[in-house]
């Protein structure tokens, strides 16, 4: 299993888990629609920022959030 920082661009991935003990981070990701079983695609990577597609919406997340998403 990899975190989101290690996947190829523009490939659909299925989220296996959210790996963080930070409840606020987990809740934030959930509000984006980022939870186990959901699909996610990394559209682009700019420095330490990732543009992802979740539920036909695009979001910009930082490296810390991307590392917490296990696919």
PDB file with one MODEL, atoms N, CA, C and O in Angstrom:
MODEL        1
ATOM      1  N   UNK A   1       0.839  -1.187   0.000  1.00  0.00           N
ATOM      2  CA  UNK A   1       0.000   0.000   0.000  1.00  0.00           C
ATOM      3  C   UNK A   1       0.882   1.247   0.000  1.00  0.00           C
ATOM      4  O   UNK A   1       1.916   1.297   0.665  1.00  0.00           O
ATOM      5  N   UNK A   2       0.458   2.226  -0.743  1.00  0.00           N
ATOM      6  CA  UNK A   2       1.177   3.494  -0.855  1.00  0.00           C
ATOM      7  C   UNK A   2       0.319   4.632  -0.336  1.00  0.00           C
ATOM      8  O   UNK A   2      -0.904   4.529  -0.244  1.00  0.00           O
ATOM      9  N   UNK A   3       0.994   5.719   0.000  1.00  0.00           N
ATOM     10  CA  UNK A   3       0.214   6.921   0.280  1.00  0.00           C
ATOM     11  C   UNK A   3       0.072   7.696  -1.023  1.00  0.00           C
ATOM     12  O   UNK A   3       0.667   7.331  -2.036  1.00  0.00           O
ATOM     13  N   UNK A   4      -0.697   8.739  -0.997  1.00  0.00           N
ATOM     14  CA  UNK A   4      -1.048   9.468  -2.216  1.00  0.00           C
ATOM     15  C   UNK A   4       0.161  10.141  -2.871  1.00  0.00           C
ATOM     16  O   UNK A   4       0.117  10.449  -4.062  1.00  0.00           O
ATOM     17  N   UNK A   5       1.229  10.373  -2.120  1.00  0.00           N
ATOM     18  CA  UNK A   5       2.408  11.034  -2.684  1.00  0.00           C
ATOM     19  C   UNK A   5       3.177  10.128  -3.640  1.00  0.00           C
ATOM     20  O   UNK A   5       4.034  10.607  -4.383  1.00  0.00           O
ATOM     21  N   UNK A   6       2.889   8.836  -3.636  1.00  0.00           N
ATOM     22  CA  UNK A   6       3.662   7.886  -4.435  1.00  0.00           C
ATOM     23  C   UNK A   6       2.940   7.361  -5.677  1.00  0.00           C
ATOM     24  O   UNK A   6       3.458   6.477  -6.360  1.00  0.00           O
ATOM     25  N   UNK A   7       1.765   7.888  -5.976  1.00  0.00           N
ATOM     26  CA  UNK A   7       1.007   7.380  -7.121  1.00  0.00           C
ATOM     27  C   UNK A   7       1.295   8.192  -8.386  1.00  0.00           C
ATOM     28  O   UNK A   7       1.732   9.341  -8.319  1.00  0.00           O
ATOM     29  N   UNK A   8       1.043   7.574  -9.528  1.00  0.00           N
ATOM     30  CA  UNK A   8       1.207   8.260 -10.810  1.00  0.00           C
ATOM     31  C   UNK A   8       0.069   9.246 -11.014  1.00  0.00           C
ATOM     32  O   UNK A   8      -1.047   9.039 -10.536  1.00  0.00           O
ATOM     33  N   UNK A   9       0.366  10.317 -11.727  1.00  0.00           N
ATOM     34  CA  UNK A   9      -0.648  11.319 -12.030  1.00  0.00           C
ATOM     35  C   UNK A   9      -1.726  10.736 -12.937  1.00  0.00           C
ATOM     36  O   UNK A   9      -1.459   9.863 -13.762  1.00  0.00           O
ATOM     37  N   UNK A  10      -2.939  11.233 -12.768  1.00  0.00           N
ATOM     38  CA  UNK A  10      -4.087  10.890 -13.614  1.00  0.00           C
ATOM     39  C   UNK A  10      -4.450   9.410 -13.621  1.00  0.00           C
ATOM     40  O   UNK A  10      -4.973   8.905 -14.615  1.00  0.00           O
ATOM     41  N   UNK A  11      -4.175   8.707 -12.517  1.00  0.00           N
ATOM     42  CA  UNK A  11      -4.626   7.327 -12.379  1.00  0.00           C
ATOM     43  C   UNK A  11      -5.618   7.265 -11.222  1.00  0.00           C
ATOM     44  O   UNK A  11      -5.361   7.795 -10.142  1.00  0.00           O
ATOM     45  N   UNK A  12      -6.738   6.619 -11.458  1.00  0.00           N
ATOM     46  CA  UNK A  12      -7.776   6.511 -10.431  1.00  0.00           C
ATOM     47  C   UNK A  12      -7.310   5.515  -9.375  1.00  0.00           C
ATOM     48  O   UNK A  12      -6.902   4.398  -9.695  1.00  0.00           O
ATOM     49  N   UNK A  13      -7.376   5.929  -8.125  1.00  0.00           N
ATOM     50  CA  UNK A  13      -6.983   5.100  -6.990  1.00  0.00           C
ATOM     51  C   UNK A  13      -8.177   4.950  -6.053  1.00  0.00           C
ATOM     52  O   UNK A  13      -9.038   5.828  -5.994  1.00  0.00           O
ATOM     53  N   UNK A  14      -8.229   3.853  -5.332  1.00  0.00           N
ATOM     54  CA  UNK A  14      -9.252   3.652  -4.305  1.00  0.00           C
ATOM     55  C   UNK A  14      -8.608   3.845  -2.942  1.00  0.00           C
ATOM     56  O   UNK A  14      -7.562   3.263  -2.653  1.00  0.00           O
ATOM     57  N   UNK A  15      -9.233   4.659  -2.112  1.00  0.00           N
ATOM     58  CA  UNK A  15      -8.696   4.934  -0.779  1.00  0.00           C
ATOM     59  C   UNK A  15      -8.900   3.703   0.097  1.00  0.00           C
ATOM     60  O   UNK A  15     -10.021   3.225   0.270  1.00  0.00           O
ATOM     61  N   UNK A  16      -7.796   3.197   0.646  1.00  0.00           N
ATOM     62  CA  UNK A  16      -7.857   2.027   1.522  1.00  0.00           C
ATOM     63  C   UNK A  16      -8.038   2.437   2.975  1.00  0.00           C
ATOM     64  O   UNK A  16      -8.731   1.761   3.736  1.00  0.00           O
ATOM     65  N   UNK A  17      -7.408   3.559   3.364  1.00  0.00           N
ATOM     66  CA  UNK A  17      -7.559   4.059   4.735  1.00  0.00           C
ATOM     67  C   UNK A  17      -7.011   5.471   4.832  1.00  0.00           C
ATOM     68  O   UNK A  17      -6.322   5.960   3.937  1.00  0.00           O
ATOM     69  N   UNK A  18      -7.338   6.110   5.947  1.00  0.00           N
ATOM     70  CA  UNK A  18      -6.768   7.410   6.292  1.00  0.00           C
ATOM     71  C   UNK A  18      -5.887   7.163   7.504  1.00  0.00           C
ATOM     72  O   UNK A  18      -6.375   6.772   8.564  1.00  0.00           O
ATOM     73  N   UNK A  19      -4.587   7.391   7.348  1.00  0.00           N
ATOM     74  CA  UNK A  19      -3.628   7.055   8.395  1.00  0.00           C
ATOM     75  C   UNK A  19      -3.189   8.321   9.131  1.00  0.00           C
ATOM     76  O   UNK A  19      -2.199   8.953   8.763  1.00  0.00           O
ATOM     77  N   UNK A  20      -3.932   8.677  10.166  1.00  0.00           N
ATOM     78  CA  UNK A  20      -3.569   9.810  11.014  1.00  0.00           C
ATOM     79  C   UNK A  20      -4.263   9.663  12.358  1.00  0.00           C
ATOM     80  O   UNK A  20      -5.367   9.126  12.451  1.00  0.00           O
ATOM     81  N   UNK A  21      -3.599  10.148  13.391  1.00  0.00           N
ATOM     82  CA  UNK A  21      -4.212  10.177  14.722  1.00  0.00           C
ATOM     83  C   UNK A  21      -4.866  11.527  14.982  1.00  0.00           C
ATOM     84  O   UNK A  21      -5.554  11.709  15.987  1.00  0.00           O
ATOM     85  N   UNK A  22      -4.647  12.470  14.073  1.00  0.00           N
ATOM     86  CA  UNK A  22      -5.197  13.821  14.194  1.00  0.00           C
ATOM     87  C   UNK A  22      -6.673  13.806  13.786  1.00  0.00           C
ATOM     88  O   UNK A  22      -7.000  13.683  12.606  1.00  0.00           O
ATOM     89  N   UNK A  23      -7.543  13.930  14.764  1.00  0.00           N
ATOM     90  CA  UNK A  23      -8.985  13.867  14.512  1.00  0.00           C
ATOM     91  C   UNK A  23      -9.439  15.006  13.604  1.00  0.00           C
ATOM     92  O   UNK A  23     -10.298  14.804  12.746  1.00  0.00           O
ATOM     93  N   UNK A  24      -8.876  16.194  13.782  1.00  0.00           N
ATOM     94  CA  UNK A  24      -9.255  17.337  12.946  1.00  0.00           C
ATOM     95  C   UNK A  24      -8.895  17.082  11.482  1.00  0.00           C
ATOM     96  O   UNK A  24      -9.664  17.427  10.585  1.00  0.00           O
ATOM     97  N   UNK A  25      -7.725  16.477  11.237  1.00  0.00           N
ATOM     98  CA  UNK A  25      -7.316  16.165   9.869  1.00  0.00           C
ATOM     99  C   UNK A  25      -8.251  15.124   9.268  1.00  0.00           C
ATOM    100  O   UNK A  25      -8.671  15.256   8.119  1.00  0.00           O
ATOM    101  N   UNK A  26      -8.576  14.098  10.034  1.00  0.00           N
ATOM    102  CA  UNK A  26      -9.476  13.048   9.558  1.00  0.00           C
ATOM    103  C   UNK A  26     -10.855  13.637   9.226  1.00  0.00           C
ATOM    104  O   UNK A  26     -11.448  13.303   8.201  1.00  0.00           O
ATOM    105  N   UNK A  27     -11.351  14.509  10.098  1.00  0.00           N
ATOM    106  CA  UNK A  27     -12.652  15.149   9.865  1.00  0.00           C
ATOM    107  C   UNK A  27     -12.623  16.041   8.629  1.00  0.00           C
ATOM    108  O   UNK A  27     -13.580  16.065   7.855  1.00  0.00           O
ATOM    109  N   UNK A  28     -11.519  16.777   8.441  1.00  0.00           N
ATOM    110  CA  UNK A  28     -11.387  17.643   7.272  1.00  0.00           C
ATOM    111  C   UNK A  28     -11.409  16.817   5.989  1.00  0.00           C
ATOM    112  O   UNK A  28     -12.117  17.157   5.040  1.00  0.00           O
ATOM    113  N   UNK A  29     -10.640  15.740   5.961  1.00  0.00           N
ATOM    114  CA  UNK A  29     -10.617  14.883   4.776  1.00  0.00           C
ATOM    115  C   UNK A  29     -12.000  14.282   4.511  1.00  0.00           C
ATOM    116  O   UNK A  29     -12.411  14.147   3.358  1.00  0.00           O
ATOM    117  N   UNK A  30     -12.707  13.928   5.568  1.00  0.00           N
ATOM    118  CA  UNK A  30     -14.059  13.382   5.406  1.00  0.00           C
ATOM    119  C   UNK A  30     -14.992  14.408   4.770  1.00  0.00           C
ATOM    120  O   UNK A  30     -15.833  14.051   3.946  1.00  0.00           O
ATOM    121  N   UNK A  31     -14.852  15.684   5.146  1.00  0.00           N
ATOM    122  CA  UNK A  31     -15.712  16.722   4.557  1.00  0.00           C
ATOM    123  C   UNK A  31     -15.433  16.904   3.067  1.00  0.00           C
ATOM    124  O   UNK A  31     -16.299  17.361   2.321  1.00  0.00           O
ATOM    125  N   UNK A  32     -14.222  16.545   2.634  1.00  0.00           N
ATOM    126  CA  UNK A  32     -13.892  16.602   1.206  1.00  0.00           C
ATOM    127  C   UNK A  32     -14.436  15.383   0.454  1.00  0.00           C
ATOM    128  O   UNK A  32     -14.424  15.352  -0.776  1.00  0.00           O
ATOM    129  N   UNK A  33     -14.908  14.388   1.194  1.00  0.00           N
ATOM    130  CA  UNK A  33     -15.366  13.152   0.566  1.00  0.00           C
ATOM    131  C   UNK A  33     -14.276  12.115   0.493  1.00  0.00           C
ATOM    132  O   UNK A  33     -14.372  11.153  -0.269  1.00  0.00           O
ATOM    133  N   UNK A  34     -13.248  12.305   1.277  1.00  0.00           N
ATOM    134  CA  UNK A  34     -12.073  11.439   1.262  1.00  0.00           C
ATOM    135  C   UNK A  34     -12.184  10.431   2.410  1.00  0.00           C
ATOM    136  O   UNK A  34     -11.871  10.745   3.559  1.00  0.00           O
ATOM    137  N   UNK A  35     -12.635   9.212   2.080  1.00  0.00           N
ATOM    138  CA  UNK A  35     -12.801   8.170   3.087  1.00  0.00           C
ATOM    139  C   UNK A  35     -12.626   6.809   2.420  1.00  0.00           C
ATOM    140  O   UNK A  35     -12.613   6.710   1.193  1.00  0.00           O
ATOM    141  N   UNK A  36     -12.494   5.775   3.220  1.00  0.00           N
ATOM    142  CA  UNK A  36     -12.239   4.426   2.739  1.00  0.00           C
ATOM    143  C   UNK A  36     -13.271   3.991   1.699  1.00  0.00           C
ATOM    144  O   UNK A  36     -14.477   4.136   1.902  1.00  0.00           O
ATOM    145  N   UNK A  37     -12.771   3.453   0.577  1.00  0.00           N
ATOM    146  CA  UNK A  37     -13.632   2.976  -0.498  1.00  0.00           C
ATOM    147  C   UNK A  37     -13.902   4.003  -1.581  1.00  0.00           C
ATOM    148  O   UNK A  37     -14.342   3.644  -2.673  1.00  0.00           O
ATOM    149  N   UNK A  38     -13.648   5.265  -1.303  1.00  0.00           N
ATOM    150  CA  UNK A  38     -13.871   6.346  -2.271  1.00  0.00           C
ATOM    151  C   UNK A  38     -12.726   6.371  -3.287  1.00  0.00           C
ATOM    152  O   UNK A  38     -11.599   6.009  -2.949  1.00  0.00           O
ATOM    153  N   UNK A  39     -12.998   6.788  -4.513  1.00  0.00           N
ATOM    154  CA  UNK A  39     -11.934   6.918  -5.506  1.00  0.00           C
ATOM    155  C   UNK A  39     -11.359   8.326  -5.473  1.00  0.00           C
ATOM    156  O   UNK A  39     -12.047   9.295  -5.153  1.00  0.00           O
ATOM    157  N   UNK A  40     -10.069   8.412  -5.815  1.00  0.00           N
ATOM    158  CA  UNK A  40      -9.348   9.679  -5.815  1.00  0.00           C
ATOM    159  C   UNK A  40      -8.331   9.644  -6.946  1.00  0.00           C
ATOM    160  O   UNK A  40      -7.745   8.599  -7.230  1.00  0.00           O
ATOM    161  N   UNK A  41      -8.124  10.781  -7.587  1.00  0.00           N
ATOM    162  CA  UNK A  41      -7.153  10.899  -8.669  1.00  0.00           C
ATOM    163  C   UNK A  41      -6.275  12.109  -8.414  1.00  0.00           C
ATOM    164  O   UNK A  41      -6.776  13.200  -8.144  1.00  0.00           O
ATOM    165  N   UNK A  42      -4.951  11.915  -8.498  1.00  0.00           N
ATOM    166  CA  UNK A  42      -4.036  13.049  -8.398  1.00  0.00           C
ATOM    167  C   UNK A  42      -3.927  13.656  -9.788  1.00  0.00           C
ATOM    168  O   UNK A  42      -3.438  13.015 -10.719  1.00  0.00           O
ATOM    169  N   UNK A  43      -4.385  14.894  -9.922  1.00  0.00           N
ATOM    170  CA  UNK A  43      -4.381  15.587 -11.207  1.00  0.00           C
ATOM    171  C   UNK A  43      -3.020  16.216 -11.479  1.00  0.00           C
ATOM    172  O   UNK A  43      -2.502  16.128 -12.593  1.00  0.00           O
ATOM    173  N   UNK A  44      -2.441  16.849 -10.462  1.00  0.00           N
ATOM    174  CA  UNK A  44      -1.118  17.451 -10.625  1.00  0.00           C
ATOM    175  C   UNK A  44      -0.429  17.587  -9.285  1.00  0.00           C
ATOM    176  O   UNK A  44      -1.055  17.553  -8.226  1.00  0.00           O
ATOM    177  N   UNK A  45       0.893  17.742  -9.366  1.00  0.00           N
ATOM    178  CA  UNK A  45       1.708  17.957  -8.177  1.00  0.00           C
ATOM    179  C   UNK A  45       2.563  19.184  -8.431  1.00  0.00           C
ATOM    180  O   UNK A  45       3.318  19.239  -9.403  1.00  0.00           O
ATOM    181  N   UNK A  46       2.440  20.160  -7.555  1.00  0.00           N
ATOM    182  CA  UNK A  46       3.212  21.388  -7.660  1.00  0.00           C
ATOM    183  C   UNK A  46       3.950  21.593  -6.347  1.00  0.00           C
ATOM    184  O   UNK A  46       3.339  21.942  -5.337  1.00  0.00           O
ATOM    185  N   UNK A  47       5.261  21.379  -6.355  1.00  0.00           N
ATOM    186  CA  UNK A  47       6.070  21.477  -5.143  1.00  0.00           C
ATOM    187  C   UNK A  47       5.524  20.492  -4.113  1.00  0.00           C
ATOM    188  O   UNK A  47       5.582  19.284  -4.340  1.00  0.00           O
ATOM    189  N   UNK A  48       5.002  20.967  -3.002  1.00  0.00           N
ATOM    190  CA  UNK A  48       4.452  20.060  -1.985  1.00  0.00           C
ATOM    191  C   UNK A  48       2.931  20.166  -1.916  1.00  0.00           C
ATOM    192  O   UNK A  48       2.329  19.884  -0.880  1.00  0.00           O
ATOM    193  N   UNK A  49       2.317  20.574  -3.025  1.00  0.00           N
ATOM    194  CA  UNK A  49       0.866  20.697  -3.106  1.00  0.00           C
ATOM    195  C   UNK A  49       0.338  19.753  -4.187  1.00  0.00           C
ATOM    196  O   UNK A  49       0.907  19.646  -5.273  1.00  0.00           O
ATOM    197  N   UNK A  50      -0.752  19.081  -3.866  1.00  0.00           N
ATOM    198  CA  UNK A  50      -1.364  18.129  -4.787  1.00  0.00           C
ATOM    199  C   UNK A  50      -2.769  18.594  -5.137  1.00  0.00           C
ATOM    200  O   UNK A  50      -3.540  18.986  -4.261  1.00  0.00           O
ATOM    201  N   UNK A  51      -3.095  18.548  -6.421  1.00  0.00           N
ATOM    202  CA  UNK A  51      -4.460  18.815  -6.859  1.00  0.00           C
ATOM    203  C   UNK A  51      -5.088  17.450  -7.097  1.00  0.00           C
ATOM    204  O   UNK A  51      -4.605  16.662  -7.910  1.00  0.00           O
ATOM    205  N   UNK A  52      -6.183  17.178  -6.369  1.00  0.00           N
ATOM    206  CA  UNK A  52      -6.832  15.874  -6.447  1.00  0.00           C
ATOM    207  C   UNK A  52      -8.283  16.026  -6.879  1.00  0.00           C
ATOM    208  O   UNK A  52      -8.908  17.066  -6.674  1.00  0.00           O
ATOM    209  N   UNK A  53      -8.796  14.975  -7.475  1.00  0.00           N
ATOM    210  CA  UNK A  53     -10.193  14.922  -7.888  1.00  0.00           C
ATOM    211  C   UNK A  53     -10.892  13.887  -7.017  1.00  0.00           C
ATOM    212  O   UNK A  53     -10.525  12.711  -7.013  1.00  0.00           O
ATOM    213  N   UNK A  54     -11.910  14.342  -6.274  1.00  0.00           N
ATOM    214  CA  UNK A  54     -12.734  13.467  -5.438  1.00  0.00           C
ATOM    215  C   UNK A  54     -14.191  13.820  -5.730  1.00  0.00           C
ATOM    216  O   UNK A  54     -14.581  14.982  -5.618  1.00  0.00           O
ATOM    217  N   UNK A  55     -14.988  12.835  -6.098  1.00  0.00           N
ATOM    218  CA  UNK A  55     -16.418  13.069  -6.380  1.00  0.00           C
ATOM    219  C   UNK A  55     -16.646  14.186  -7.394  1.00  0.00           C
ATOM    220  O   UNK A  55     -17.512  15.037  -7.189  1.00  0.00           O
ATOM    221  N   UNK A  56     -15.890  14.194  -8.474  1.00  0.00           N
ATOM    222  CA  UNK A  56     -16.017  15.198  -9.534  1.00  0.00           C
ATOM    223  C   UNK A  56     -15.741  16.622  -9.063  1.00  0.00           C
ATOM    224  O   UNK A  56     -16.209  17.579  -9.680  1.00  0.00           O
ATOM    225  N   UNK A  57     -14.996  16.769  -7.988  1.00  0.00           N
ATOM    226  CA  UNK A  57     -14.581  18.089  -7.499  1.00  0.00           C
ATOM    227  C   UNK A  57     -13.068  18.073  -7.330  1.00  0.00           C
ATOM    228  O   UNK A  57     -12.481  17.047  -6.987  1.00  0.00           O
ATOM    229  N   UNK A  58     -12.446  19.216  -7.574  1.00  0.00           N
ATOM    230  CA  UNK A  58     -10.991  19.320  -7.429  1.00  0.00           C
ATOM    231  C   UNK A  58     -10.644  20.079  -6.161  1.00  0.00           C
ATOM    232  O   UNK A  58     -11.249  21.099  -5.830  1.00  0.00           O
ATOM    233  N   UNK A  59      -9.643  19.545  -5.458  1.00  0.00           N
ATOM    234  CA  UNK A  59      -9.167  20.154  -4.223  1.00  0.00           C
ATOM    235  C   UNK A  59      -7.655  20.223  -4.250  1.00  0.00           C
ATOM    236  O   UNK A  59      -6.994  19.404  -4.888  1.00  0.00           O
ATOM    237  N   UNK A  60      -7.121  21.194  -3.561  1.00  0.00           N
ATOM    238  CA  UNK A  60      -5.683  21.323  -3.389  1.00  0.00           C
ATOM    239  C   UNK A  60      -5.356  20.912  -1.958  1.00  0.00           C
ATOM    240  O   UNK A  60      -5.886  21.482  -1.005  1.00  0.00           O
ATOM    241  N   UNK A  61      -4.481  19.920  -1.814  1.00  0.00           N
ATOM    242  CA  UNK A  61      -4.096  19.465  -0.478  1.00  0.00           C
ATOM    243  C   UNK A  61      -2.583  19.512  -0.349  1.00  0.00           C
ATOM    244  O   UNK A  61      -1.860  19.422  -1.341  1.00  0.00           O
ATOM    245  N   UNK A  62      -2.112  19.654   0.883  1.00  0.00           N
ATOM    246  CA  UNK A  62      -0.670  19.717   1.100  1.00  0.00           C
ATOM    247  C   UNK A  62      -0.084  18.314   1.266  1.00  0.00           C
ATOM    248  O   UNK A  62      -0.804  17.316   1.286  1.00  0.00           O
ATOM    249  N   UNK A  63       1.231  18.272   1.383  1.00  0.00           N
ATOM    250  CA  UNK A  63       1.981  17.033   1.496  1.00  0.00           C
ATOM    251  C   UNK A  63       1.541  16.206   2.708  1.00  0.00           C
ATOM    252  O   UNK A  63       1.439  14.982   2.620  1.00  0.00           O
ATOM    253  N   UNK A  64       1.283  16.863   3.826  1.00  0.00           N
ATOM    254  CA  UNK A  64       0.887  16.165   5.054  1.00  0.00           C
ATOM    255  C   UNK A  64      -0.440  15.425   4.868  1.00  0.00           C
ATOM    256  O   UNK A  64      -0.578  14.277   5.292  1.00  0.00           O
ATOM    257  N   UNK A  65      -1.401  16.075   4.242  1.00  0.00           N
ATOM    258  CA  UNK A  65      -2.688  15.425   3.970  1.00  0.00           C
ATOM    259  C   UNK A  65      -2.517  14.281   2.977  1.00  0.00           C
ATOM    260  O   UNK A  65      -3.102  13.211   3.151  1.00  0.00           O
ATOM    261  N   UNK A  66      -1.716  14.504   1.937  1.00  0.00           N
ATOM    262  CA  UNK A  66      -1.501  13.473   0.918  1.00  0.00           C
ATOM    263  C   UNK A  66      -0.849  12.229   1.518  1.00  0.00           C
ATOM    264  O   UNK A  66      -1.174  11.107   1.127  1.00  0.00           O
ATOM    265  N   UNK A  67       0.064  12.422   2.460  1.00  0.00           N
ATOM    266  CA  UNK A  67       0.729  11.279   3.101  1.00  0.00           C
ATOM    267  C   UNK A  67      -0.222  10.488   3.989  1.00  0.00           C
ATOM    268  O   UNK A  67       0.015   9.305   4.236  1.00  0.00           O
ATOM    269  N   UNK A  68      -1.282  11.105   4.471  1.00  0.00           N
ATOM    270  CA  UNK A  68      -2.242  10.420   5.345  1.00  0.00           C
ATOM    271  C   UNK A  68      -3.228   9.558   4.562  1.00  0.00           C
ATOM    272  O   UNK A  68      -3.892   8.699   5.141  1.00  0.00           O
ATOM    273  N   UNK A  69      -3.328   9.778   3.253  1.00  0.00           N
ATOM    274  CA  UNK A  69      -4.289   9.038   2.422  1.00  0.00           C
ATOM    275  C   UNK A  69      -3.600   7.797   1.853  1.00  0.00           C
ATOM    276  O   UNK A  69      -2.702   7.902   1.018  1.00  0.00           O
ATOM    277  N   UNK A  70      -4.030   6.634   2.311  1.00  0.00           N
ATOM    278  CA  UNK A  70      -3.437   5.366   1.880  1.00  0.00           C
ATOM    279  C   UNK A  70      -4.301   4.772   0.767  1.00  0.00           C
ATOM    280  O   UNK A  70      -5.511   4.606   0.918  1.00  0.00           O
ATOM    281  N   UNK A  71      -3.641   4.454  -0.364  1.00  0.00           N
ATOM    282  CA  UNK A  71      -4.354   3.902  -1.525  1.00  0.00           C
ATOM    283  C   UNK A  71      -3.778   2.554  -1.904  1.00  0.00           C
ATOM    284  O   UNK A  71      -4.244   1.929  -2.857  1.00  0.00           O
TER     285      UNK A  71
ENDMDL
END
